[in-house]
Structure formats: C-alpha cells, structure tokens
Amino acid sequence: MDLDLYAPVGELTAHIVDVESVSGAERPLADAIEAALRLRGHLSLHRDGNALVARTELGRPRRVVLAGHVDTVPVAGNLPSRLDGGLLYGCGTADMKAGVAVLLSLAATVTAPVLDVSYVFYDCEEVESERNGLGRLSGARPDLLQGDFAVLLEPTDGVVEGGCQGTMRAQIRATGERAHSARSWMGRNAIHEAAEILRVLREYQPREPEVDGLVYHEGLNAVGIAGGVAGNVIPDECVVTVNYRFAPDRSADQAADHLRGLFDRWEVEIVDVAGGARPGLGDPAASSFVAAMGGAVRAKLGWTDVARFDALGIPAVNYGPGDPLLAHSRGEHVPVTAIEECASRMRAWLAG
C-alpha cells in the first residue's frame, strides 16, 4: 500500500496498523516505508533486510537518532484498526506503530532540522534478541547508528523515561539423592531442598538505587520451577529459574556476581542476560529534549533497545505515545490526541 506521510498523524498510524507486520513478516510494511521515504529528496536511505535508516546530511554539529520497531506480536482478532471516541484500536497501535507514524511524519515534514537526524525503522524487536534488527545493524553497520543522543519511541504515555534496567535469567539448581519413595529416608529430596532457594527469594529486599538522578526499583523473582523423576522416585534435582531486573549502575558481570553471592549454596547458571543503560541526561541534546517534552522524566523499569545505543556509547531515552500497560493486549489502543501531541512536541524540538 502507499503511505501518505503528509496525512494527519492519527490517520497515518491507522494506515500503518492495517499493514500486518508480525515479527518475521515485516516485509510489506518495510517495502511501503521504503517507497514513501525514497520520495523524500532530503534523506539518504539504507536498507538492511527489513530494517531501514533514513538520514539527513546537513552538516549540523550534532546528530540525533530517532528509532522505532515496525513489528508486532501476533494479531489477536484486533485488525483492521478502528477509531472509537478518539481512541485508535488495533494490533500494535501503542507498541509501537503510533511512534513509527510520528517518525515517518517528522522525516517527511521536518526538512531542515537544527540537528542532523537518523530515522531508524527496524524489525524483530518482539522476538528473541538474536533476530533483533537494531542489534543486526549495530553489529554490521554501527556507522549508520552513530549520533550524540538517541530517542526510542516506545510507548511511555508521553513521559520521558531515562535509560533502562538490565535483565538476567538464571537457573538455581538444588541437588539430592534418588531413592524409592517407599524408602524415602534412603535418599535426599531435591524439591524439598529447593524450599531454601524460595526462602532466599521471599526474604530478598530489592535495591532502589538513584542513577543519574532517577530512582530505579530492582526485582528478583522465581519465574519457573522444574523437578521430579517419576511418581515413585525421590528426585535428585530441582531447578528454580529466577529473573533479576537490575539497575543500570550494575554491569551484567556485577549482576551475575550478585546472584552467585545470594545463592552461593547452590549451582548457579546464567542462561540469558541483557545489560541496562544509564539515563545519560547530562548530555545537552538530552537536556533540551526533556525540556521540550514538558520536563517530566522518570526511570525506565523494563528493558528496551536503548541499551543497544548505550553499548555504542550513545545516551538514549524512551519517549512515545501510548500506554505501555496496553501493549500486547487484545484491546490495545492509543488516543489520537496523544499521537498528535508527541508529533507536535518533537517537530518543535527538531525545528529549534
């Protein structure tokens, strides 16, 4: 389909939502975005698979990167989009096609920004990390992502959210000794031993550190448990999977050391980790952005792709229209006025 980048941003959002783009099937939307951006003579365009980077080349002294993912979770009977009382409903409206529509509208209409701008549209954010299009670009073409500051237009209800927390999954393994359940005293029950692991989790007091002026709230929780051999066997192994959400003042290695210290009586295997990102609000571009967006800023308590920019040495924040609590829900929606306000504020900021 043809995308009219000069349409009201609410209408543009609806058109983008109606192009189904579940992770791994983004090509039709990526094609439509490419076709629309190629008509904009003030932008250079690079495509990598279903990811695109459109850049102004005006020789400005500073560059900002504005990014959004074009994929969604699987459709839940919520396409096509529908407008009801000023609310736009549909798969991906909040997470994050409203943000993508804002990016496209800005790319088309702000032809002489006071900062050079790189607009990044990427695929496969909603699936496993190794498929992430922004991760692919940062590995293959980090030059296309370079800038002094970055904004990821994830839904934040119109409030700037600084940095993000890291996330780690670990398996805590309790061991025992197998025996026939009729003679249980001959063995040692690993599932019973796992109760001590759960006790550590119940008694854990999460940190609430202040990082660059923002307060983060950590979390450590069991998210899975597996054990048992057969109905007549005392089990010799029980594994508790925990998820640790750690503040960005800790590196991934420090977070792993913290877990190993907490569970030093048991074998600890780190199975998945993604580091966090400090807010970076001291950067002049970040300060001007926060002021232009109303001055309110809070810590990002989840993990987002701002961490990928942080790994490249680029301070980054999250800011976009829509309620993140509605993401991935069957009734996902976004107020059209929220999309319009986000676009208006960002347009004014880019225009100086």
N, C-alpha and C positions, 0 to 999 in steps of 0.2 A: 504494500500500500504506500501511497505518497503521504509524507508528513509535512504539514504546513507549519513551519517553525514560527510564523508570524501570527498564528491563531492565538486567541486568549489562552493563557497557560492552563486553565482548567480543562478547556476543550482539547488541548494538546495532550494533557495527561490521559484523558479518556481514550483518545486515538491510540496512544502507546499501550495502555492497558489492554485494549482489544486485540493487539498483536500478541498472541500467546507466546511466552518465552520461558517455559520451564527449563531449569538448568540442563544444559546439554542440547537444547533445541532453540538456541537464541538466534540462529542464522536469519530467519525472516526479519526480525526486528533490527539486527545488526545491519542487514542489507538496506533497510529503509532509512536508518540513521545515516549510513554512509552516503546514500543517494542524496539526502537532504543537505548534508554538510558539504558535499562536493560542489554544490552550487554557491557556496559562500566564498568569494574570492579572497577575503581577508584571512582565511585559515589555511594552514598546511595540514594534510591529513595522512595518517599512517594507520594501516590495519594489520592486526596480528590475529589470525583466526577470527573469532567473533568479538575481539576487543578492538577499540578504535581510540586514537589520540588525535585531537584537533588542536592546533596551536596557533596563536598569534605570534608574529615575528616583527614586532615594532621597535625593538631595540630599547625597551624600557629597562631601568636599572634593577628592577626586581620582577620575579615571576611567581605567580600563584598557580597551584594545581587544584582543579575542581573535579571531583571524581564521583562516580556512581555506578552500581552494578545493574545490568539490564535483565538479569534472570529473576525468576520467582520460584517459590515452592510449587508443588503440584496443585493444579486447579481443583477447587472443592465445590464445583457447581456454582461458582461465582464469576463466570464470564458469560456473555459480554458485560461490560460495565453498565451501571445505571446511576442516574442522578436523582436524588430524593431529598427535597428540602435543603438544598445547598450542600449535601454530602454526596461525594462520589464513591460508590461502592464497586468492588471488583478485586480480583486477584492481583496483588502487587501494588494496589493504589498507594498504600503507606510505605511499603517495603519493596522497592523504593522508586516506583515509576513516577510519582509526583516529583521527587528530587531529580530524576532523569529529565523530566519535562522542563523543570526550571533550568537545568544545564543547557538543554537544547535551545530554549528561548533566549538565554543570555548569549550563547555562542552566535546566534543569528543576529541579534539586535544591538549588542554592545560591540561595535566595530572598532572603537578607538579607546580601549580601557586604559586607565592610568598605570596599571600593571600589565605586563605580558601574562597571558593566561594559557594554560594547558587544560583542555577539557578531556577527561578520560572516561570512557564507557567500557565496562569490562564484563566478562561472562563468568559463570560458575562460582558465584560467591556463596550460594546456598547449599553447596555440597562439600565434599572432602577437600581439605586445604590444597592437596597436590594438584587439583584441577583448576584452582582459582586463577582467573585471567590476569588480575593485578599482580599476583605472585609470578606468573609467567613473564609478564612484561618487566617486572623488576629484575628478573634474572637475565632475560635476553636483551632487553633494551632499556636499561636504567636511565640512559640519557634522555629518553622521552618523558620520564617522570621527574626529572630534576626541577627543583624550584626552591624558593625561600620559605614557603608556607603552603600547606595543603588543607583543603576542606573536603570532607567526605559527607555527602548529602544523605546520610542515613536518617530515618525519622527520629526527631528529638523533641517533637511538639514545639518547635520554634525556639528552643533554648540551646545556646552553645554548650556542648559537652566536651570537656578537655581530656585529651589522651584516651587511654582505655586500660582496663585491668588485664593481666595475663591470665591464662587458663592452663591447667595441668590435670591430667588424669593419671592416677597411679593405682597399681594393684598391690594390696597388702595381703600377704599370704600367711595364714595360720596353718601349722602342721601338727599332725598327731600320729597315731599308730593304729593301723587297721586291726580289727578283731571281729569275731562273730558277735552279733548283737545279743545273742543269748548268753554270751560270756564277755560282756562289755568291759568288765574290770581288767581284762587281759589287754586292752588297748587304751588309746587316749583319743578322745573325740575332738577333732579339729573344729567342728562347728561350735562346740561349747567354748573352745579357746577363742574363737572369733568374737565372743561377747566382750572380751577385753579390748579388742580393737574398737568396737562400737562405744565402749565406755570412754575411750580417749576422745572420740568424736563428739559424744554428748557433752563432755566437760570442756571442750575446746572453746576458748574465748577469742573470737576473731579480732584482728587489729583494725583500727580505724585511723591510719596514718594520714597526715597532711603532706601533700606533694605539690610543690609549686603553688601553694595557696588553696588547693582543692582537697576536700576530705574524701577519701576512698573507704569503702567498707568491704573488707575481705570476707571470704566464706570457705568453709571446709566441710564437705558433706559426703556421706555414703550415697552412691548412685546405683550400686549393684552389688549383689552377693551371690556367690555360687559355691556349692559344696554338696557332697553326697555321692555314694557309690551305688548302693542298692538298698532295698528295704530291710535287709538283714545284715548290713555291714556297718560297723563303726567307721566313719570316714577319717581318712588320714590327711585331708587337705580341705581348706575353705578359703576362698579368695574374696576379699571385700574391695570393690572398686570405689575410689574416692575422687572427687573433683575439687580441686583447690583453685579458687579465684583470688589472685594475689595482686596487690597494689603495684604500680609501676616504679616504686622505689626499690623493688627487688628484681634482680635478673632471674632468668629461668634457672640458672645454676643455683642461685641463692634460694629460690623457692623449693628446688629439689632437695637441697641440704636441709631446709626446714622440715620437710616431710620425713626425711630419713631420721632426723633427730627426734621427732614426735613418736615415730613408730620403730624405734631402734631395737625393739624386742623381736621384730618380725622382718621377713624378707620384703623389701620394697622395690617394685619395678615400675619405672616411669614409662608409660605407654603412649602418651601424647602430650605435647606442650606447645604453647604459642605465647611468646613474651608480650608484655604490655607496652604502653607508650606513655611517656611523660607528657604533660599538657603543652609545654613549650609556649606559654602565654606571654613570656617576656619578649618574644620577637616583635618588632614594630608592626609587621603586617598582621600578626595575630591580635595585637592590642587594638589596632584600628578596626579589624574585623569585628571583634567583640563589641566595641563601642557602637559600630554601625548597626549591629544586630540587636541593640537595645541594652547592652551592658550586663545582662544576666548570664552567668556561666556556672556550671556545676560539673562534678566529676562523672565520667562515663563508667558505669559499674559493670558493663559487659565487655566482651572483646569485639573489636571491629578491625577493619583493614587499615585504620590509622596506624596500627602497629607496623605495617609494611612500609609506610612512609617514614616512621621513626627509625626503622632499620636502615633506611637510606640517608639518615641524618636530616630529615625534613620535619620540622614541628608541624603537628596536624591536630585539627579538631573535627568534631562531628556537628553538623547543623543541617536540619532539613524539616520539611513539613510532614505532619502526620504523627499519630500517637504510636510509639513503639510497642505498646501493650496490645495493639490490634494486629500487629504483624503476624502473618501466617494463619490468621483465623478465618473461618468461613464468612464472617460478617465484616471483613476488613474494609475500612473506608477512610476517607480523608476529607476534611472540609475544603471546599474550593477556595474560600477566603484565606485559609492557611497557605495554600499553594501560591496565591496571588501575593500575599504579604511577604513570603520568602523571596519570591522573584523580584518584588519591588525593592526590598532592602538590599539584596545582593546586586541588583542593577545600579542602585545609587552608589554603593560602595565601589564597584568597579569603575564607575564613571567619575569617581572622585568628588 
